[in-house]
Structure formats: structure tokens, C-alpha cells
């Protein structure tokens, strides 16, 4: 009986250690100077296995580091999507690898304008998407977009 207990304890310890090592091995921070630096305790993206989780991007120009809060919804959407594109490129991906996005809008009345720009970035097989109106966004921008992409 004691040998069975020891064997189970060894197996459980091995399984926990293997799962922990597998998780650590599949977890990679993705970062690029071609997109705005994180403005808090988060990463631009995290790759876990073949899946890449991209943090929400707002209208910050990565070259000048300037916020474009006064830009139109179309200009902000374009800059946000260019920032997401840069983070994807840092891990060898394109917008075609995006499978899901979440769009946060300050004013849902601007959905059509945002959607017009958004559509130009996802021409074939657009990703699944959720769009929500929020009371306020970081630095009072008009739009923030987060995404999930998958490596082939």
C-alpha cells in the first residue's frame, strides 16, 4: 500500500512539474518598438502555443509617442489597426492571422465610420468581432481594439 502511495505521489509530482514546464515553454512576450510601448503593467502581446493575445491598442503614434486623441474616429481607427499590425509583424504574423477582435468605442454612433476603416484591414475572412460602447477609454481616445491571432 505504501509503495502505491509513493508511486502516485511521484506521478503527481511529475505531472505537475511537466505541466508547469510546458506552460512556461509556451508563454512568450511579444514586443516591438514599431507600436506604442505599454503604458502600464502589461505586454503588447503574449504568445501561448500558437495563439497570440494582443493588448488593446489606442491612437498613439509609435514614432512620435504622441497621443492622437483629437483625431477623427477614422484616423484613430487607422492608427490603432496599424499598431496592431506592427505587433503582429513582431511575431511573424499579418492581419490575416487575426481570428477575433474586440472593439471598444466611446460613441457607438461612430460605428459606421470605424467599420469603414476596419473593413479595409480585413478584406478576406474577417475575424469574429465584438463591439461595445464604453463610458471612457484610456487617455480619452475614441476607439481601442484588442485582438487574438493564431499561427498557422
C-alpha positions in Angstrom: 0.0 0.0 0.0 2.8 2.4 0.9 4.5 1.7 -2.5 1.3 2.5 -4.3 1.0 5.8 -2.4 4.7 6.7 -3.2 4.2 5.8 -6.8 1.1 8.0 -7.0 2.9 10.8 -5.3 5.8 10.6 -7.7 3.5 10.5 -10.7 1.5 13.5 -9.4 4.7 15.5 -8.8 6.0 14.6 -12.3 2.7 15.6 -13.9 2.6 19.0 -12.1 6.2 19.7 -13.0 5.6 18.7 -16.6 2.5 20.9 -16.9 4.4 23.8 -15.3 7.3 23.4 -17.7 5.0 23.1 -20.7 3.2 26.3 -19.7 6.4 28.2 -19.2 7.8 27.0 -22.6 4.7 28.1 -24.4 4.5 31.6 -23.0 6.3 34.3 -24.8 6.1 38.1 -24.6 5.9 39.8 -28.0 7.2 43.4 -28.1 8.1 45.9 -30.8 9.3 49.5 -31.0 7.0 49.9 -34.0 3.9 50.0 -31.8 3.3 52.1 -28.7 5.0 51.0 -25.5 2.8 49.6 -22.9 1.6 52.4 -20.6 1.1 50.0 -17.6 1.9 46.6 -16.3 1.0 44.6 -19.4 2.6 43.4 -22.6 1.9 44.4 -26.2 1.1 40.7 -26.8 1.6 37.3 -25.3 2.1 34.1 -27.3 0.8 30.9 -25.7 1.4 28.0 -28.0 0.1 29.1 -31.5 -2.2 31.7 -30.1 -1.2 35.4 -29.8 -3.3 37.6 -27.5 -2.8 41.3 -28.4 -3.4 44.0 -25.8 -5.8 46.7 -26.8 -4.2 49.5 -28.9 -5.2 53.1 -28.8 -4.3 56.1 -31.1 -0.7 56.7 -30.0 1.8 57.3 -32.8 4.7 54.9 -32.1 7.2 57.2 -33.9 6.4 60.4 -32.1 4.9 58.8 -28.9 2.2 61.4 -29.2 -1.5 60.6 -28.4 -3.9 61.5 -31.3 -7.0 61.9 -29.1 -8.3 64.8 -31.2 -8.0 62.9 -34.5 -11.2 61.8 -36.2 -12.6 58.3 -35.5 -11.3 57.2 -38.9 -7.8 58.4 -38.2 -7.8 56.9 -34.8 -9.1 53.6 -36.1 -6.4 53.5 -38.8 -3.6 54.2 -36.3 -4.9 51.6 -33.9 -5.0 49.0 -36.6 -1.5 49.9 -37.8 -0.3 49.5 -34.2 -1.9 46.0 -34.1 -0.4 45.2 -37.4 3.1 46.1 -36.1 2.7 43.9 -33.0 1.6 41.0 -35.2 4.6 41.5 -37.5 6.9 41.3 -34.5 5.8 37.6 -34.2 5.8 36.9 -38.0 2.0 37.4 -38.4 -0.3 39.5 -40.5 -3.8 40.8 -40.2 -4.9 37.6 -42.0 -4.0 35.6 -38.9 -6.4 37.5 -36.6 -9.3 35.3 -35.6 -11.1 37.7 -33.2 -11.2 41.3 -32.2 -12.9 43.4 -29.6 -13.6 47.0 -30.5 -14.3 49.5 -27.7 -16.0 52.7 -28.9 -16.6 55.8 -26.9 -19.6 56.6 -29.1 -21.5 53.8 -30.9 -22.9 56.4 -33.3 -19.4 56.4 -34.9 -19.6 52.6 -35.6 -20.1 53.1 -39.4 -17.1 55.3 -39.7 -14.9 53.0 -37.6 -16.3 50.0 -39.6 -15.4 51.6 -42.9 -11.7 51.8 -42.0 -11.8 48.4 -40.2 -13.1 46.7 -43.3 -10.0 47.8 -45.3 -7.8 45.8 -42.9 -9.8 42.6 -43.0 -10.7 42.0 -46.7 -10.7 38.2 -46.8 -12.1 36.1 -44.0 -12.8 38.9 -41.5 -12.3 37.8 -37.8 -15.1 37.3 -35.3 -15.7 40.6 -33.6 -17.4 42.1 -30.6 -18.1 45.8 -30.5 -19.1 47.7 -27.3 -19.7 51.2 -26.3 -17.9 52.2 -23.2 -18.2 55.2 -20.9 -14.5 56.1 -21.2 -11.3 54.8 -22.8 -7.6 55.3 -21.7 -6.5 58.9 -22.4 -10.0 59.7 -23.6 -9.5 58.3 -27.1 -12.4 57.3 -29.3 -11.5 53.7 -30.1 -9.5 50.8 -28.7 -9.1 47.5 -30.4 -7.8 44.2 -28.9 -7.2 41.1 -31.0 -6.4 37.4 -30.9 -4.4 35.8 -33.7 -3.3 32.2 -34.4 -0.1 30.9 -36.0 -0.7 28.5 -38.9 
